Amino acid sequence: MTVNSNFGALVGPWQVEQAVITHLQTWLDTYLNEQERQLGLTPRASHRPDPTWIYGATDFESYREDSTPAVIVVCNPADTGPELIASDAYEQWFSVRVGSVIVNRQDEDTTRMMASLYATAVMGALIQQGSVQGISNRTVLTQSPTVDYPDPDERLLAIGITGVNISAAIGDEKLGPIETDPTSDPPTAPADPPEVSTVTVTVQGEPLS
């Protein structure tokens, strides 16, 4: 995220969501590999998602069976409101839930295992790497990896769910563009900086007699 020093960071759910997506696109494969190593599974036994299958949404229902495993990030401000820190900057906790949708054609045990592997890999990626793409000050685990079945009668579809809270600086009340005429209605915005041009002058010297 590129921050303009005049405004500072302006952060909402979208920025946090996108930062988590990028973070998981970077680290999820590493943690899935380690899960398989610890369990003695064949390397890459759990199918890997295409990077575009890691995305944000408002719930875990927005997936297509031909694009799974899908890793869906749901982000909203946590129940606690923003906190004013350092006298002028605001910090907000964001509630992030990540659902790994597994559609399997084999058996319930394999489906449940893959959903658990994904949820645990997401947990490791989020709590062990510190800052999430430079946007968070702290990440706290709020929901240990769990496996849920959207349809209790369909046990070949499972969602591995992990929850974290992420704190982020969302705005600074002492920053912002400076008004040139605050008494006007509406206030006048700063004028554009003047254009600077370069003028070339050629001087010819004459010898002195």
N, C-alpha and C positions, 0 to 999 in steps of 0.2 A: 504494500500500500504506500503510495507516494503522499507525503504530508507537506503541505504548504506552511512555512513557518509563521505566516501572518494569521492563519486560521487554527493551526494545530490539528490534532487528530479529531475527526468527526466520525464517530463509530456507532453503528446501529446493528440490529440482528443480521442484516445482509452481509456486512463486512465480516462479522464473526463467523457466520455460516460458511462463507467462501474461504476464509482462512482455515477452518477445520477441514473443508473438502481438500484444499491443496495439501494440507498436512497429511491427511490420510492417503492421498495419491502418492505421496513421497514415502511414507513409512509402513503402510499396511502390509505390503508384500514381505518386508523384512520380518515383521512379527508373525505372519503366517508361517514363514519358513522356520522360525524358531519354535513355534508350536508343534510343527510336524517333527522337528528334530527331537524335542523333548519326549514326544509320544512314540518315537520310533516308527513313524509313518513313512511311506514312500515320498520322497521330495515332490512337492507340488501335487500331493494327493487331493488336497482341497482346491477346487477350481478357483482361478483368479478372475476378478472382474476386469473388464475393459475400463480404463480410467474414466470414460464418460458415464459409466454405470455407478460412479460415486458422485452423488449430487444432492442438492437440498430440496426440501419440500415441506409442506405443512403437516404431513402425516406419513405413515409407512405404507399407505395404500397405492401410491403412485409408482407402480412397477409393472414391467411387462415380463411375462414368463420367458420370452426369448432373449431377455437382457438381464439374466441373473447369473451369479449372485449380484444383487444390487445393494449398495451401501447408501442409505438415505440419512441425511443429516437434518434434524429438526431443531431450530434455534429460536428462543424467545427470551426476553428479559426475565430474570428470576423474580420471585415474589417480593424479595427485598428491593426497595427502591434505590435510586442512585444515591451515592454518598459523596458529600463534598470533602475533598481531601486537599491538603496543602493550601488551604484558604481560597483557592480559585479553580481547582480542577475537579471534575466529577468522575467517579468510578462506578461502574455498574457490573453486577454479576449477571451472566447469561446462562440460562438453563439449556444445555445441549444434550439431546438424546440421539443416539445413532442406532439405526435398525439395519441389520444385515439380513436381507431377504434371500432365503435358500429354497430353491425349487429342485427337488431331487426325484429321479425316476427309479431309485433302487429300493430302499427300505427306510423305515422310520429311524432306526438306530443311526444310519449314515447321515440322514437329514439332521437329526438332533446334534450329532457330533460336529458337523460342519457349521451349524448355526452357533454352537458354543465356541468353536475355534475362532470364528470371525469376531464374535463379541469380545472374546478375551484378547485377541490381537488388537482390536480397536482400543480396549482399555490400556494395554501396554503402550501403544503409540501415543495416546493422549496424556498419560500421567508420567511417563518416563522421559519425555523430550523437553520438559520445561515449557518455554513460551511457544504458543501455537503460531507459527509464521510471524513472530514479532508483534502480534496484536494483543496477547494476553499477559497479564502480570502474574496470574496464578491459575492453576487448574486443579480442581478438587473432585474426586470421585464421589458421585451421589447415588449411583445404581450399579451394583456389581453385575457382571455378565449374567444374563438370564436368557432362557429360550421360551418363546411364546408361540402358540399356534393360532393364527387368525381364524381358522376354521377347525374346531375340535375334531370334526369328522374327516379331515384331510391332513393326515400326518406326514405327507411328503412335502408339505409347505410349512416352513418354520421361519421365525424371525429371531435372530440373536440381538439382544438389546443391551446397550451400555449407556449410562448417563454420567455426565460431568457438569460441574459449574465452572464457568470461565470468567475471570474478572478482566475488565478492560477499561482503560481510560477513554471516556466517550466525548469529552468536550472540556474546554477551558474558558471560563467566563471573562478572563482578562485579555483574551486574544480576539482577533477579528480585524477587518479593514477599518481604517481610521476615517471618520467622516470629516470632510472639509468644511461643511456648514451644517452643524447639527440643529440649527434653528429652523431650517427650511422644512417644508412639509410636502412630500416625504424628504428625509435627510438626503443631502447631496452625496453621491458616492465619490470616492477619490478620483481625481482626473487621471486620464491616461498619461503615462510618462511621455515627455517630449521626444520626438524623433531626433536622433543625432546623425548628422551627415558629415562626411569628410571632404574637405576642399583642398585640392592640390594646386599650389602656386609655384610656377617656375620662375626663378630669378636668374638673370644673366649678368654676370659680372664684367665690368670694363676695366682694363688696366689703367692705373694712375700714371700720368706723365711725370 
